[in-house]
Amino acid sequence: MGDKKLRWGIIGTAGIAVRSVIPGIQQSETGVAAAIASRDIKKAEETAGKLGIPKTYGRYEEIVADPEIDAVYIPSPNHLHKEWTIRAAEAGKHVLVEKPAALNAAETVEMAEVCRRAGVQFAEAFMYRYHPRYAMIKEIIRSGEIGELRGFHGAFTFNNAGNTTNIRYRNEWGGGSLYDVGVYPISAARMITEREPEAATVHAFFSPGHDHVDMMASGSLEFPDSLALTFDCGMWASGRNTFEVLGTDGRIEVPSAYVVHQNENDDFFVITKAGRRQVEVPRVNQYALQADAFGRSVLYGEPPRLTPRGCDPKYARNRRLP
């Protein structure tokens, strides 16, 4: 592997960037956090000082225009993802955008098309997909150990309802539990089946005290071959972060399915008639793995691990992407 590094610019000082993604870039083999921008320059300077980032900007436009930035990571509120993905791509920057990539499928299609025309890499920041345990889970499924697949259940909930000023509770900004955490079990089922759902049903609880966003949602997605995902997600509920794969002869339980802590036990379990066995997984930083996969694709032409989906206009009209 060469010594060239992808120079990252961070558009925003969101908690996910400060806590996880920027440290992941700094721990990666292929990237450096070269600059950070905030509409509050003092916040940019404070964050840069804490994390050792050399450049700061008080306007997003400045970081996009910087010729020394190769790629941008966009953790801004959801309603800004489309605008800054397009502006970054048109400036020749590769784009990693926080999930959900956009507010609907049509926006995602437009973003992906602009990036394609600009010749830049475009990816959605589903960090958990880069953790090796999902390849391990898919291999167990292929081995037949749990029999034929019958379905999936995923849950991602937490309780932050007391913080009513949080951006998750701004309706016009793309707030709500489905966008924030429901996307994870939905994404996991799509990744494992390598299929797209044919139908979806969702029931949600909306809160007037939180700008009428969905504070809790539960639903099902119907996949080909009679497979289905049932899921629930919420921002006003006890914390869960789980995924289950059900087969005819057994099941796989993933207790920490999306958010993992590399210094803690993030193993998963296979339960069959033979008993319950614990599958040990590597203790890795999935944010660093995400940065490296993106970096190797940009720097060395490796095929991207994840590619934009739903770029057919018919798909954009008829389906909403998580």
Secondary structure per residue as TSV (DSSP state, phi and psi in degrees):
chain	resnum	aa	ss	phi	psi
A	1	M	-	360.0	137.0
A	2	G	-	-75.2	177.0
A	3	D	S	-92.4	-5.0
A	4	K	-	-64.6	139.8
A	5	K	-	-119.0	142.4
A	6	L	E	-80.0	124.9
A	7	R	E	-92.9	110.0
A	8	W	E	-92.2	139.1
A	9	G	E	-113.9	135.4
A	10	I	E	-105.9	121.5
A	11	I	E	-98.2	86.2
A	12	G	-	120.6	160.2
A	13	T	-	-117.5	34.3
A	14	A	-	-59.4	155.1
A	15	G	H	-57.6	-39.7
A	16	I	H	-63.0	-33.8
A	17	A	I	-69.2	-47.6
A	18	V	I	-69.5	-43.7
A	19	R	I	-76.4	-35.4
A	20	S	I	-129.0	-53.2
A	21	V	I	-72.7	-45.6
A	22	I	H	-62.8	-48.4
A	23	P	H	-57.5	-34.6
A	24	G	H	-64.1	-43.2
A	25	I	H	-61.0	-42.2
A	26	Q	H	-68.4	-26.4
A	27	Q	H	-89.8	-6.7
A	28	S	S	-75.5	164.7
A	29	E	S	-87.1	-19.8
A	30	T	S	-110.4	-9.8
A	31	G	E	-130.8	160.6
A	32	V	E	-134.0	142.2
A	33	A	E	-83.6	101.2
A	34	A	E	-93.8	-25.5
A	35	A	E	-159.6	155.9
A	36	I	E	-140.4	141.2
A	37	A	E	-122.7	144.5
A	38	S	-	-146.6	150.5
A	39	R	S	-71.0	-11.3
A	40	D	S	-111.2	100.7
A	41	I	H	-59.0	-33.6
A	42	K	H	-64.0	-37.6
A	43	K	H	-67.1	-40.0
A	44	A	H	-61.9	-44.6
A	45	E	H	-66.1	-40.4
A	46	E	H	-63.9	-45.2
A	47	T	H	-65.1	-43.1
A	48	A	H	-61.7	-39.5
A	49	G	H	-64.2	-40.5
A	50	K	H	-68.3	-35.5
A	51	L	H	-105.4	-0.9
A	52	G	T	72.2	38.1
A	53	I	-	-93.1	125.9
A	54	P	S	-71.5	-32.5
A	55	K	E	-115.6	144.6
A	56	T	E	-132.2	149.2
A	57	Y	E	-135.7	147.5
A	58	G	S	-98.7	3.8
A	59	R	S	-141.7	137.8
A	60	Y	H	-61.1	-33.9
A	61	E	H	-58.0	-34.2
A	62	E	H	-70.2	-38.8
A	63	I	H	-72.5	-34.7
A	64	V	H	-67.0	-33.2
A	65	A	H	-83.4	-9.8
A	66	D	-	-68.6	116.8
A	67	P	T	-68.9	-13.3
A	68	E	T	-92.3	6.3
A	69	I	-	-104.6	127.0
A	70	D	-	-93.4	-36.6
A	71	A	E	-143.3	152.3
A	72	V	E	-121.3	147.9
A	73	Y	E	-112.4	129.7
A	74	I	E	-115.6	100.0
A	75	P	-	-103.6	21.6
A	76	S	S	-70.1	170.1
A	77	P	-	-52.6	150.9
A	78	N	G	-56.7	-34.8
A	79	H	G	-70.7	-12.1
A	80	L	G	-96.6	-5.9
A	81	H	H	-61.0	-45.7
A	82	K	H	-62.2	-51.1
A	83	E	H	-56.4	-48.8
A	84	W	H	-82.3	-22.5
A	85	T	H	-64.8	-47.0
A	86	I	H	-66.7	-44.0
A	87	R	H	-65.5	-38.0
A	88	A	H	-67.9	-43.8
A	89	A	H	-62.7	-42.3
A	90	E	H	-67.3	-19.8
A	91	A	T	-90.8	5.2
A	92	G	T	86.3	15.7
A	93	K	-	-95.5	139.8
A	94	H	E	-72.3	150.9
A	95	V	E	-129.4	124.1
A	96	L	E	-113.2	114.8
A	97	V	E	-112.7	139.1
A	98	E	E	-64.4	150.3
A	99	K	S	-74.4	151.5
A	100	P	S	-71.5	146.6
A	101	A	S	-56.0	-36.3
A	102	A	S	-156.0	-177.0
A	103	L	S	-84.9	-15.9
A	104	N	S	-162.7	172.4
A	105	A	H	-64.6	-38.3
A	106	A	H	-61.5	-40.7
A	107	E	H	-63.8	-42.0
A	108	T	H	-62.9	-42.0
A	109	V	H	-59.9	-44.5
A	110	E	H	-63.1	-43.8
A	111	M	H	-61.3	-46.3
A	112	A	H	-63.5	-38.0
A	113	E	H	-69.4	-40.2
A	114	V	H	-61.9	-43.2
A	115	C	H	-64.4	-39.2
A	116	R	H	-62.6	-45.8
A	117	R	H	-65.0	-34.5
A	118	A	H	-79.3	-10.5
A	119	G	T	72.9	30.7
A	120	V	-	-115.9	156.6
A	121	Q	-	-75.7	141.4
A	122	F	E	-134.8	127.0
A	123	A	E	-148.4	152.2
A	124	E	E	-96.9	139.2
A	125	A	E	-84.7	68.3
A	126	F	-	-92.9	83.1
A	127	M	G	-60.8	-33.4
A	128	Y	G	-62.9	-26.1
A	129	R	G	-66.9	-17.4
A	130	Y	G	-90.2	-8.7
A	131	H	S	-71.5	134.5
A	132	P	H	-63.3	-16.8
A	133	R	H	-66.5	-25.7
A	134	Y	H	-72.5	-31.1
A	135	A	H	-65.8	-37.1
A	136	M	H	-65.0	-41.7
A	137	I	H	-63.5	-44.6
A	138	K	H	-64.2	-34.3
A	139	E	H	-67.5	-39.9
A	140	I	H	-62.9	-41.8
A	141	I	H	-60.8	-46.6
A	142	R	H	-63.5	-29.6
A	143	S	H	-69.0	-18.6
A	144	G	T	87.3	4.8
A	145	E	T	-60.4	-34.5
A	146	I	T	-102.2	12.3
A	147	G	-	79.2	-155.8
A	148	E	S	-77.5	143.0
A	149	L	E	-67.3	138.0
A	150	R	E	-120.4	-22.9
A	151	G	E	165.4	-179.3
A	152	F	E	-138.8	151.9
A	153	H	E	-138.2	132.5
A	154	G	E	-130.5	149.1
A	155	A	E	-143.4	138.9
A	156	F	E	-147.2	106.7
A	157	T	E	-136.0	153.3
A	158	F	E	-157.1	168.2
A	159	N	E	-121.0	105.1
A	160	N	-	-127.5	20.0
A	161	A	T	-64.9	-22.5
A	162	G	T	-70.7	-19.6
A	163	N	-	-92.7	75.0
A	164	T	T	-70.2	-11.2
A	165	T	T	-89.9	-0.8
A	166	N	S	-62.5	144.1
A	167	I	G	-63.4	-20.2
A	168	R	G	-63.5	-18.7
A	169	Y	G	-107.0	30.6
A	170	R	-	-112.8	106.4
A	171	N	G	-57.9	-47.6
A	172	E	G	-70.8	-11.4
A	173	W	G	-94.7	4.4
A	174	G	T	84.3	36.3
A	175	G	-	-78.9	177.1
A	176	G	S	117.4	157.0
A	177	S	H	-71.0	-32.4
A	178	L	I	-64.2	-44.7
A	179	Y	I	-67.9	-37.3
A	180	D	I	-80.3	-48.2
A	181	V	I	-128.0	-22.5
A	182	G	I	-63.8	-25.4
A	183	V	H	-61.3	-24.8
A	184	Y	H	-69.5	-56.6
A	185	P	H	-62.3	-33.7
A	186	I	H	-62.9	-46.6
A	187	S	H	-62.0	-40.9
A	188	A	H	-63.0	-42.7
A	189	A	H	-65.1	-39.9
A	190	R	H	-65.4	-38.0
A	191	M	H	-66.6	-44.2
A	192	I	H	-71.0	-42.3
A	193	T	H	-77.5	-23.3
A	194	E	T	55.9	34.3
A	195	R	S	-131.6	164.6
A	196	E	-	-105.8	143.7
A	197	P	-	-66.3	150.5
A	198	E	S	-98.6	-19.6
A	199	A	E	-155.7	155.0
A	200	A	E	-142.2	142.5
A	201	T	E	-134.5	129.9
A	202	V	E	-138.4	138.4
A	203	H	E	-119.1	134.3
A	204	A	E	-132.4	155.0
A	205	F	E	-108.2	119.1
A	206	F	E	-105.1	140.6
A	207	S	E	-114.4	117.2
A	208	P	G	-60.4	-29.6
A	209	G	G	-76.3	-4.3
A	210	H	G	-129.2	42.1
A	211	D	T	60.5	28.2
A	212	H	T	61.4	28.5
A	213	V	E	-82.6	163.1
A	214	D	E	-75.6	113.0
A	215	M	E	-86.5	-18.9
A	216	M	E	-153.0	138.7
A	217	A	E	-144.4	145.1
A	218	S	E	-139.4	149.2
A	219	G	E	-171.9	-171.8
A	220	S	E	-142.3	146.9
A	221	L	E	-118.9	132.1
A	222	E	E	-100.1	121.4
A	223	F	-	-104.3	164.1
A	224	P	S	-57.6	163.6
A	225	D	T	64.0	29.3
A	226	S	T	62.6	22.2
A	227	L	-	-88.6	148.6
A	228	A	E	-144.4	149.0
A	229	L	E	-106.9	129.5
A	230	T	E	-107.4	142.9
A	231	F	E	-150.9	160.2
A	232	D	E	-143.3	152.8
A	233	C	E	-148.5	151.7
A	234	G	E	-170.1	156.9
A	235	M	S	-119.1	10.9
A	236	W	E	-140.6	54.9
A	237	A	E	-156.5	163.3
A	238	S	E	-60.7	147.8
A	239	G	E	-72.2	132.2
A	240	R	E	-146.0	155.4
A	241	N	E	-158.8	64.4
A	242	T	E	-130.1	158.6
A	243	F	E	-147.7	140.9
A	244	E	E	-131.7	135.0
A	245	V	E	-110.9	122.6
A	246	L	E	-108.1	129.9
A	247	G	E	-122.1	177.5
A	248	T	S	-71.0	-26.3
A	249	D	S	-117.5	3.4
A	250	G	E	173.8	-173.3
A	251	R	E	-150.3	161.5
A	252	I	E	-118.4	127.0
A	253	E	E	-111.4	128.5
A	254	V	E	-118.3	98.1
A	255	P	S	-67.4	-35.1
A	256	S	S	-119.2	80.7
A	257	A	-	-80.3	-29.7
A	258	Y	S	-123.5	-51.3
A	259	V	S	-93.0	120.2
A	260	V	-	-122.3	161.5
A	261	H	-	-129.0	109.4
A	262	Q	T	-62.1	-17.4
A	263	N	T	-97.8	4.7
A	264	E	S	-117.5	176.2
A	265	N	-	-81.2	107.0
A	266	D	-	-115.7	30.7
A	267	D	-	-70.0	167.6
A	268	F	E	-124.7	175.1
A	269	F	E	-131.0	142.0
A	270	V	E	-113.9	125.0
A	271	I	E	-118.0	118.5
A	272	T	E	-136.9	-175.9
A	273	K	T	-61.5	-23.7
A	274	A	T	-75.5	-9.9
A	275	G	E	124.3	-165.5
A	276	R	E	-113.9	119.3
A	277	R	E	-118.3	142.8
A	278	Q	E	-93.8	129.6
A	279	V	E	-104.5	114.0
A	280	E	-	-77.1	134.4
A	281	V	-	-115.6	157.3
A	282	P	-	-63.1	145.3
A	283	R	-	-89.6	95.1
A	284	V	-	-129.2	163.8
A	285	N	-	-95.6	106.1
A	286	Q	H	-69.0	-21.6
A	287	Y	H	-71.6	-36.8
A	288	A	H	-68.1	-39.4
A	289	L	H	-63.3	-39.0
A	290	Q	H	-62.0	-46.9
A	291	A	H	-61.9	-39.8
A	292	D	H	-70.7	-39.8
A	293	A	H	-62.5	-43.4
A	294	F	H	-64.6	-44.5
A	295	G	H	-63.3	-42.9
A	296	R	H	-65.8	-33.8
A	297	S	H	-65.7	-43.1
A	298	V	H	-72.1	-47.6
A	299	L	H	-79.8	-34.7
A	300	Y	H	-124.0	4.6
A	301	G	-	74.3	16.5
A	302	E	-	-65.4	143.3
A	303	P	-	-58.3	135.0
A	304	P	-	-65.1	143.4
A	305	R	S	-66.5	-35.9
A	306	L	S	-127.2	138.6
A	307	T	-	-124.2	156.1
A	308	P	-	-59.3	140.1
A	309	R	-	-113.3	156.3
A	310	G	-	75.2	36.1
A	311	C	-	-84.5	-2.3
A	312	D	S	-75.2	125.8
A	313	P	H	-55.4	-31.7
A	314	K	H	-62.6	-38.2
A	315	Y	H	-64.3	-41.4
A	316	A	H	-63.5	-35.7
A	317	R	H	-72.5	-36.0
A	318	N	H	-99.9	-15.5
A	319	R	-	-134.8	152.0
A	320	R	-	-110.1	122.4
A	321	L	-	-84.7	141.2
A	322	P	-	-71.9	360.0
